[in-house]
């Protein structure tokens, strides 16, 4: 006999557990399956994000940033520290404590909302039946009116750099170093590569980042990307673009990395190598051949704008479907699907999905870039404001970067916001809210902002769109 539910969610990451909680809140009998076992051998929910992704990496980024400030920046403020040490094992231990607190929090939320947690794997069979296998190998069938697939993604591996114990590692392994590598190589100058490279660079590693593409941060607005490359290079990251890795060789606990660039064959020797070339959907063994759900050649599940698959009542969300692989995108899709199952008319605005790189300064953006608008032949206008002209940023000695706002040439409606600078994620979100409600650059310019505050840079950038900035020279005036 099979267990029956209104909703079964396969995957307990930020898409899956959020979907399960929201479904239960709406009165639906809900179960959530997840297979993750942490390094202590304990089954936990939270997926990649909480366990080996967003959260632990931010813990290391914050610790390393504090160490860097104490070592390099405090003297500017008149604070003298004779010697600053970093206890790397304690840093890793603290990271684990943060992760444990949050994963235990998910367990508590399941209990308080009435979600049934199932520790193991799920496989979708025909007829909306899920075969559940626990960690001891016991199986049973679950029947559900609705199924949500939220199995997430895993790091991409590349043949020239096969993973090897703790020497050549992926993003998960890079969270567990017990000492600071003297020389660190990173393959990939995307979000993960830049964040992990920043962590160990701040702690003293000589970091070389090899990026196969010729353009640095090709998805980012070009003006912001150029500023980011300049700032990160000044911080000590050796970023080499157009560098395609061709092989690796481990000898005497060192890795020789060979690559080609515009000048021909090159090589570097490093103590550790992080492979951070992207992620792929995790769908192996997920679907029976007669499940009815279809995937493309890369393993992404086909869905419509409401995350419905080809099988009525079966949905897929997060990293296993089209769109950016972002935890917050997965969470919003999870809420949307749960609410649609309950009969509500929920929708996700895919035009306004924010992205953030948590280096310091942070890099954040939402909406259109100048290149996208040029390619589409759309007329636009842009304004920017540098943090070097911000009183609050100057007081904090944190002046790298700028705010850039792009608006429609005729309607003045804000089309994009692009920021590199302190608290960029939070500042970008302010503009995202304005964009959600169809605000114009003038609307932002007429809004009162507190002084002194970093958000004044948003105000000035909005004013600059129409040539009305107060605290910098304007490119145009009306």
BELCOR-V294072 format. One record per residue. RES is the residue in one letter. OMEGA is omega in radians with two decimals (none if undefined). Layout:
res=[RES;RES]
omega=[OMEGA;OMEGA]
This chain:
res=[X;X;X;X;X;X;X;X;X;X;X;X;X;X;X;X;X;X;X;X;X;X;X;X;X;X;X;X;X;X;X;X;X;X;X;X;X;X;X;X;X;X;X;X;X;X;X;X;X;X;X;X;X;X;X;X;X;X;X;X;X;X;X;X;X;X;X;X;X;X;X;X;X;X;X;X;X;X;X;X;X;X;X;X;X;X;X;X;X;X;X;X;X;X;X;X;X;X;X;X;X;X;X;X;X;X;X;X;X;X;X;X;X;X;X;X;X;X;X;X;X;X;X;X;X;X;X;X;X;X;X;X;X;X;X;X;X;X;X;X;X;X;X;X;X;X;X;X;X;X;X;X;X;X;X;X;X;X;X;X;X;X;X;X;X;X;X;X;X;X;X;X;X;X;X;X;X;X;X;X;X;X;X;X;X;X;X;X;X;X;X;X;X;X;X;X;X;X;X;X;X;X;X;X;X;X;X;X;X;X;X;X;X;X;X;X;X;X;X;X;X;X;X;X;X;X;X;X;X;X;X;X;X;X;X;X;X;X;X;X;X;X;X;X;X;X;X;X;X;X;X;X;X;X;X;X;X;X;X;X;X;X;X;X;X;X;X;X;X;X;X;X;X;X;X;X;X;X;X;X;X;X;X;X;X;X;X;X;X;X;X;X;X;X;X;X;X;X;X;X;X;X;X;X;X;X;X;X;X;X;X;X;X;X;X;X;X;X;X;X;X;X;X;X;X;X;X;X;X;X;X;X;X;X;X;X;X;X;X;X;X;X;X;X;X;X;X;X;X;X;X;X;X;X;X;X;X;X;X;X;X;X;X;X;X;X;X;X;X;X;X;X;X;X;X;X;X;X;X;X;X;X;X;X;X;X;X;X;X;X;X;X;X;X;X;X;X;X;X;X;X;X;X;X;X;X;X;X;X;X;X;X;X;X;X;X;X;X;X;X;X;X;X;X;X;X;X;X;X;X;X;X;X;X;X;X;X;X;X;X;X;X;X;X;X;X;X;X;X;X;X;X;X;X;X;X;X;X;X;X;X;X;X;X;X;X;X;X;X;X;X;X;X;X;X;X;X;X]
omega=[-3.11;3.04;-3.11;3.13;2.97;-3.12;2.96;3.12;3.09;-3.08;-3.07;3.08;-3.06;2.99;-3.06;-3.07;3.08;3.10;-3.13;3.14;-3.13;3.10;3.12;3.09;-3.13;3.04;-3.13;3.10;-2.91;3.01;3.11;-3.11;3.00;-3.04;-2.95;3.03;-3.09;-3.03;3.04;3.11;-3.10;3.07;-3.11;3.05;-3.12;3.05;-3.14;-3.03;-3.07;-2.99;-3.05;-3.09;-3.00;-3.00;-3.13;3.12;3.11;3.07;3.12;3.09;-3.13;3.11;-3.11;3.10;3.10;3.11;-3.14;3.13;-3.14;-3.10;-2.93;-2.94;-3.01;-3.13;3.10;-3.13;-3.13;-3.14;-3.11;3.07;-3.03;-3.11;3.11;3.12;3.04;3.07;-3.04;3.10;3.11;3.08;3.12;3.13;3.11;3.08;3.13;3.12;3.10;3.14;-3.11;-3.13;-3.10;3.12;3.04;3.09;3.09;3.11;3.12;3.12;3.06;-3.11;-3.08;-3.14;3.09;3.06;3.08;3.11;3.11;-3.05;-3.10;-3.10;3.09;3.10;-3.12;3.09;3.09;3.06;3.13;3.03;3.11;3.04;-3.12;3.10;-3.14;-3.05;3.06;3.11;3.12;-3.11;2.99;-3.11;3.10;3.06;-3.12;3.03;-3.11;3.14;3.11;3.11;-3.09;-3.01;2.97;-3.04;3.09;-3.14;3.06;3.04;-3.13;-3.10;-3.12;-3.09;3.12;-3.11;-3.10;3.08;-3.11;-3.11;2.99;-2.97;2.98;-3.07;3.11;3.13;-3.13;3.09;-3.00;3.11;3.14;3.07;-3.08;3.09;3.07;3.12;-3.10;3.04;3.09;3.05;-3.14;3.13;3.05;-3.11;-3.05;-3.12;-3.13;-3.14;-3.11;3.06;3.12;-3.14;-3.00;3.03;3.13;-3.10;3.03;3.12;2.93;-2.99;3.03;3.13;-3.13;-3.11;-3.08;-3.12;3.12;-3.13;3.07;-3.13;-3.03;-3.13;-3.08;3.04;-3.00;-3.14;3.12;-3.14;3.11;3.11;-3.14;3.14;3.12;-3.09;-3.10;3.07;3.09;3.13;3.09;3.09;3.10;-3.04;-3.10;-3.14;-3.08;-3.07;-3.09;-3.10;-3.12;3.14;3.07;3.13;-3.11;3.06;3.11;3.07;3.01;-3.10;2.98;-3.13;3.08;3.13;3.08;3.03;-3.07;-3.14;3.11;-3.09;-3.12;3.03;3.00;3.08;-3.08;3.11;3.10;3.12;3.10;3.06;-3.07;-3.05;3.11;-3.12;3.11;-3.13;-3.13;-3.08;3.14;3.10;-3.05;-3.01;2.97;-3.07;-3.13;-3.12;-3.12;3.14;-3.08;3.12;3.03;-3.05;3.13;3.11;3.08;3.13;3.11;3.06;3.03;-3.08;3.11;3.10;3.07;3.07;3.11;-3.13;3.12;3.14;3.09;-3.08;3.04;-3.05;2.98;-3.00;-3.12;3.13;-3.09;3.09;-3.10;3.11;-3.08;-3.09;-3.08;3.04;3.11;-3.13;-3.14;3.07;3.11;3.10;-3.14;-3.09;3.13;-3.11;3.09;3.06;-3.13;3.07;3.12;-3.08;-3.13;3.14;3.04;3.08;-3.08;3.07;-3.08;3.05;-3.10;3.07;-3.11;2.93;-2.99;2.91;2.96;0.09;3.08;3.07;-3.09;3.13;3.07;3.12;-3.01;2.98;3.09;-3.13;3.12;-3.14;3.09;-3.13;-3.14;3.14;-3.12;3.12;-3.06;3.04;-3.07;3.05;3.10;3.09;-3.10;3.08;3.08;3.09;3.13;3.13;-3.12;3.11;3.10;3.12;-3.13;-3.07;-3.07;-2.89;3.12;2.98;-3.05;2.96;3.11;3.13;-3.13;-3.12;3.08;-3.08;-3.06;-3.04;-3.11;3.13;-3.10;-3.10;-3.10;3.05;-3.06;-3.03;2.82;-3.10;3.13;3.10;-3.08;-3.12;-3.10;3.13;3.13;-3.14;3.08;-3.13;3.10;3.12;3.11;3.13;3.12;-3.13;3.04;-3.08;3.02;3.04;3.11;3.10;3.12;3.14;3.14;3.13;-3.13;3.11;-3.13;3.10;-0.11;-3.13;3.12;-3.09;3.05;3.09;3.05;3.13;-3.10;3.10;3.09;3.08;-3.10;3.12;-3.14;3.07;-3.07;-3.12;-3.12;-2.96;2.95;3.10;-3.13;3.07;-3.11;3.09;3.06;none]
